[in-house]
Protein backbone atom coordinates (compact mmCIF):
# COMPACT_ATOMS: atom_id res chain seq x y z
CA UNK A 1 0.00 0.00 0.00
CA UNK A 2 1.33 3.42 -0.95
CA UNK A 3 0.48 5.79 1.92
CA UNK A 4 2.50 8.86 1.04
CA UNK A 5 4.38 10.32 -1.89
CA UNK A 6 7.09 12.92 -1.71
CA UNK A 7 8.59 14.22 -4.91
CA UNK A 8 8.77 16.83 -7.64
CA UNK A 9 5.52 18.16 -9.06
CA UNK A 10 5.63 17.64 -12.84
CA UNK A 11 2.02 18.33 -13.91
CA UNK A 12 -0.88 19.96 -12.07
CA UNK A 13 -4.58 20.19 -12.88
CA UNK A 14 -7.64 20.59 -10.59
CA UNK A 15 -8.31 16.84 -10.69
CA UNK A 16 -4.93 15.21 -11.20
CA UNK A 17 -1.23 15.60 -10.44
CA UNK A 18 1.87 13.90 -11.76
CA UNK A 19 4.60 13.58 -9.13
CA UNK A 20 8.12 12.44 -10.06
CA UNK A 21 9.64 10.21 -7.37
CA UNK A 22 13.19 9.21 -8.28
CA UNK A 23 12.44 9.07 -12.00
CA UNK A 24 9.00 7.41 -11.74
CA UNK A 25 5.99 9.62 -12.50
CA UNK A 26 2.92 8.82 -10.39
CA UNK A 27 -0.49 9.96 -11.62
CA UNK A 28 -2.50 10.97 -8.55
CA UNK A 29 -6.20 11.87 -8.47
CA UNK A 30 -6.95 14.80 -6.15
CA UNK A 31 -9.94 16.78 -4.89
CA UNK A 32 -10.41 20.51 -5.42
CA UNK A 33 -9.78 20.92 -1.69
CA UNK A 34 -6.27 19.45 -2.05
CA UNK A 35 -5.70 21.41 -5.27
CA UNK A 36 -6.53 24.69 -3.50
CA UNK A 37 -4.03 23.91 -0.73
CA UNK A 38 -1.11 23.22 -3.06
CA UNK A 39 1.38 26.03 -3.47
CA UNK A 40 3.51 26.49 -6.53
CA UNK A 41 6.35 24.65 -4.80
CA UNK A 42 8.34 22.23 -6.89
CA UNK A 43 8.64 19.56 -4.16
CA UNK A 44 5.43 18.32 -2.55
CA UNK A 45 4.26 15.67 -0.11
CA UNK A 46 0.85 14.01 -0.36
CA UNK A 47 -0.89 11.43 1.79
CA UNK A 48 -2.28 8.78 -0.53
CA UNK A 49 -4.76 5.94 -0.77
CA UNK A 50 -4.40 3.22 -3.42
CA UNK A 51 -7.54 1.57 -4.77
CA UNK A 52 -6.90 -1.71 -6.55
CA UNK A 53 -9.53 -3.06 -8.91
CA UNK A 54 -9.45 -5.91 -11.37
CA UNK A 55 -8.62 -3.60 -14.28
CA UNK A 56 -6.85 -0.66 -12.59
CA UNK A 57 -4.73 0.68 -9.76
CA UNK A 58 -5.85 4.22 -8.89
CA UNK A 59 -3.93 6.48 -6.54
CA UNK A 60 -5.74 9.28 -4.68
CA UNK A 61 -3.76 12.07 -3.02
CA UNK A 62 -4.64 14.39 -0.12
CA UNK A 63 -2.95 17.41 1.42
CA UNK A 64 -3.68 16.24 5.01
CA UNK A 65 -4.04 12.93 6.82
CA UNK A 66 -7.48 13.96 8.07
CA UNK A 67 -8.76 14.46 4.51
CA UNK A 68 -7.44 11.00 3.60
CA UNK A 69 -9.15 9.46 6.65
CA UNK A 70 -12.43 11.16 5.73
CA UNK A 71 -12.09 9.80 2.17
CA UNK A 72 -11.60 6.27 3.56
CA UNK A 73 -14.69 6.65 5.75
CA UNK A 74 -16.77 7.91 2.82
CA UNK A 75 -15.82 5.01 0.53
CA UNK A 76 -16.65 2.55 3.32
CA UNK A 77 -20.34 3.51 2.95
CA UNK A 78 -22.31 1.30 0.57
CA UNK A 79 -23.14 3.22 -2.61
CA UNK A 80 -20.27 5.71 -2.27
CA UNK A 81 -17.39 5.00 -4.60
CA UNK A 82 -14.04 6.72 -4.90
CA UNK A 83 -15.20 9.21 -7.53
CA UNK A 84 -18.26 10.17 -5.45
CA UNK A 85 -16.07 10.62 -2.35
CA UNK A 86 -13.69 12.80 -4.37
CA UNK A 87 -16.65 14.85 -5.65
CA UNK A 88 -17.79 15.34 -2.05
CA UNK A 89 -14.33 16.56 -1.04
CA UNK A 90 -14.33 18.87 -4.07
CA UNK A 91 -17.78 20.32 -3.31
CA UNK A 92 -17.36 20.85 0.44
CA UNK A 93 -14.35 21.17 2.72
CA UNK A 94 -13.65 18.25 5.08
CA UNK A 95 -14.83 20.38 8.02
CA UNK A 96 -18.11 21.17 6.21
CA UNK A 97 -18.67 17.48 5.41
CA UNK A 98 -18.00 16.47 9.01
CA UNK A 99 -20.24 19.26 10.28
CA UNK A 100 -23.06 18.20 7.92
CA UNK A 101 -22.76 14.58 9.07
CA UNK A 102 -22.51 15.55 12.74
CA UNK A 103 -25.56 17.85 12.50
CA UNK A 104 -27.51 15.32 10.40
CA UNK A 105 -27.91 17.89 7.62
CA UNK A 106 -29.29 15.65 4.86
CA UNK A 107 -29.91 18.60 2.50
CA UNK A 108 -26.26 19.68 2.62
CA UNK A 109 -24.98 16.17 1.88
CA UNK A 110 -27.65 15.63 -0.78
CA UNK A 111 -26.71 18.90 -2.53
CA UNK A 112 -23.51 17.22 -3.78
CA UNK A 113 -23.73 15.95 -7.34
CA UNK A 114 -24.35 12.21 -7.53
CA UNK A 115 -25.76 11.81 -4.01
CA UNK A 116 -29.44 11.09 -3.61
CA UNK A 117 -31.62 11.21 -0.53
CA UNK A 118 -31.11 7.58 0.50
CA UNK A 119 -27.32 7.74 0.04
CA UNK A 120 -27.16 10.99 2.04
CA UNK A 121 -29.13 9.40 4.89
CA UNK A 122 -26.91 6.28 4.77
CA UNK A 123 -23.73 8.42 4.92
CA UNK A 124 -25.04 10.28 7.97
CA UNK A 125 -26.28 7.13 9.71
CA UNK A 126 -23.09 5.12 9.16
CA UNK A 127 -20.53 7.89 9.76
CA UNK A 128 -22.08 10.04 12.50
CA UNK A 129 -20.14 8.33 15.30
CA UNK A 130 -17.01 7.69 13.24
CA UNK A 131 -16.33 11.30 12.16
CA UNK A 132 -16.00 12.39 15.79
CA UNK A 133 -12.75 10.43 16.08
CA UNK A 134 -11.09 12.07 13.06
CA UNK A 135 -8.07 14.13 13.94
CA UNK A 136 -6.20 16.64 11.86
CA UNK A 137 -2.46 17.12 12.01
CA UNK A 138 -2.56 19.63 14.90
CA UNK A 139 -5.95 19.50 16.67
CA UNK A 140 -9.17 17.58 16.47
CA UNK A 141 -11.21 18.63 13.43
CA UNK A 142 -13.75 21.20 14.49
CA UNK A 143 -17.35 20.04 14.29
CA UNK A 144 -18.63 23.44 13.29
CA UNK A 145 -22.31 24.09 13.69
CA UNK A 146 -24.01 27.46 13.82
CA UNK A 147 -24.33 27.35 17.63
CA UNK A 148 -20.76 26.18 18.20
CA UNK A 149 -19.40 28.81 15.80
CA UNK A 150 -21.38 31.57 17.55
CA UNK A 151 -20.11 30.42 20.95
CA UNK A 152 -16.49 30.28 19.72
CA UNK A 153 -16.81 33.80 18.24
CA UNK A 154 -18.28 35.13 21.50
CA UNK A 155 -15.41 33.58 23.49
CA UNK A 156 -12.90 35.13 21.07
CA UNK A 157 -14.43 38.56 21.78
CA UNK A 158 -13.83 37.84 25.49
CA UNK A 159 -10.14 37.33 24.75
CA UNK A 160 -9.76 33.54 24.38
CA UNK A 161 -7.99 32.06 21.36
CA UNK A 162 -10.01 30.16 18.73
CA UNK A 163 -7.74 27.13 19.01
CA UNK A 164 -8.22 27.01 22.78
CA UNK A 165 -12.00 27.48 22.74
CA UNK A 166 -13.01 25.37 19.73
CA UNK A 167 -11.88 22.09 21.29
CA UNK A 168 -13.78 22.79 24.54
CA UNK A 169 -16.92 24.06 22.78
CA UNK A 170 -17.03 21.05 20.46
CA UNK A 171 -16.55 18.68 23.40
CA UNK A 172 -19.43 20.31 25.31
CA UNK A 173 -21.58 20.31 22.15
CA UNK A 174 -21.13 16.55 21.60
CA UNK A 175 -21.84 15.78 25.27
CA UNK A 176 -24.97 17.97 25.40
CA UNK A 177 -27.13 17.65 22.28
CA UNK A 178 -29.56 20.54 21.77
CA UNK A 179 -27.69 22.90 24.10
CA UNK A 180 -28.37 26.63 23.64
CA UNK A 181 -25.62 29.07 22.66
CA UNK A 182 -25.83 30.83 26.03
CA UNK A 183 -25.46 27.57 27.97
CA UNK A 184 -22.64 26.53 25.67
CA UNK A 185 -20.74 29.77 26.40
CA UNK A 186 -21.33 29.48 30.17
CA UNK A 187 -20.13 25.87 30.30
CA UNK A 188 -17.08 26.74 28.18
CA UNK A 189 -16.20 29.66 30.48
CA UNK A 190 -16.28 27.28 33.46
CA UNK A 191 -13.74 25.00 31.74
CA UNK A 192 -11.41 27.75 30.50
Protein Blocks (a to p, Z undefined) as FASTA:
>chain_A
ZZbdcdddfbdcfkbccddeehiacdddddfklmmmpccbfbdcddddddddfkbccddd
dfbfklmmmmmmmmmpghiafklmmmmmmmpcfklmmmmmmnopaklmmmpghiafklmm
mmmmmmmmmmmmpccfkbccddddfklmmmmmmmmmnopafklmmmmmmmmmmmmghiaf
klmmmmmmmmZZ
